[in-house]
Amino acid sequence: MSKQKWFITGASGGLGLALTEKVLAEGHHVVAAVRRVAALQSLQESCPDLLEVESVDVTSPEQVTAVAARHLDVDVVVNNAGGAIIGAMEELSEADIQQQIALNLLAPIHVTRAFLGAMRARKHGTFIHVTSVGGRAAFPSGSMYHAAKFGLEGFAEAVSQEVAEFGIKTIVIEPGSIKTDFVANIRWTEELDDYKDGVVGKLRQQIKAVGDEYASGDPVKMASAIYAISQLAEPPLRTVLGGDAYAVLEASYTRSLAALQAQKDLAGSVMFEGKAGFNPQ
């Protein structure tokens, strides 16, 4: 097995840390992009020849461009960093809106752009985008998180078609709940009275009461699955991880397909006679 060089964002905890440890255990080199370098000090001391830790704010395009320029030989880029602000859309501040889009959508876009040119020149590489079940199905109180993750899904799918001819693979990972500090790290909006007794307020209370207790995803097992998928010659574009994510998406896709099929006659009724429309293959 040839050795690879990985670049992993959000590598200091949760799934990012588990994936970093898995890749290191397989003997590959990892560049861990984190905001708190000290968080990986012990791991770096135990793997001094394989682990590099870079202090990077992924929401800063300048910092992302600079770190990519130092690692033009990266084989696998993992866009993993992310986080949620929970609350009604109306409760979000302008700063909240900007932060969610910057972290969960613009950051992976800038990371991808920064590394793509070198991969294209070598005609080799893999991009792994960690989105969420929330990138394909939406729940109340996560509007901007969903907006960003849905956007990342569309970005990844479009770019995957642009770069496949250069030997570059694209993998989208859609996890459900994971036993990490994700819930503990959630930022909450300041509640408006009108939402406290409605669906938003009830979901807020449910999340606060349950915390990570019912999170079912094992980050170590998920990391192993992601690594295995990354080594496939032809990995699927999307992979769902977690029984909860699978159940949510199966139900969502079933409803969506039924709703779409019910509109078939209406969709065709508004077309010019003899025109097939635009459907790129």
Secondary structure, 3 states (H helix, E strand, C coil): CCCCEEEEECCCCHHHHHHHHHHHHCCCEEEEEECCHHHHHHHHHHCCCCEEEEECCCCCHHHHHHHHHCCCCCCEEEECCCCCEECCHHHCCHHHHHHHHHHHHHHHHHHHHHHHHHHHHHCCEEEEEECCHHHCCCCCCCHHHHHHHHHHHHHHHHHHHHHHHHCEEEEEEEECCECCCCCCCCEECCCCHHHHCCHHHHHHHHHHHHCCCCCCECHHHHHHHHHHHHCCCCCCCEEEECHHHHHHHHHHHHHHHHHHHCCHHHHHHCCCCCCCCCCCC
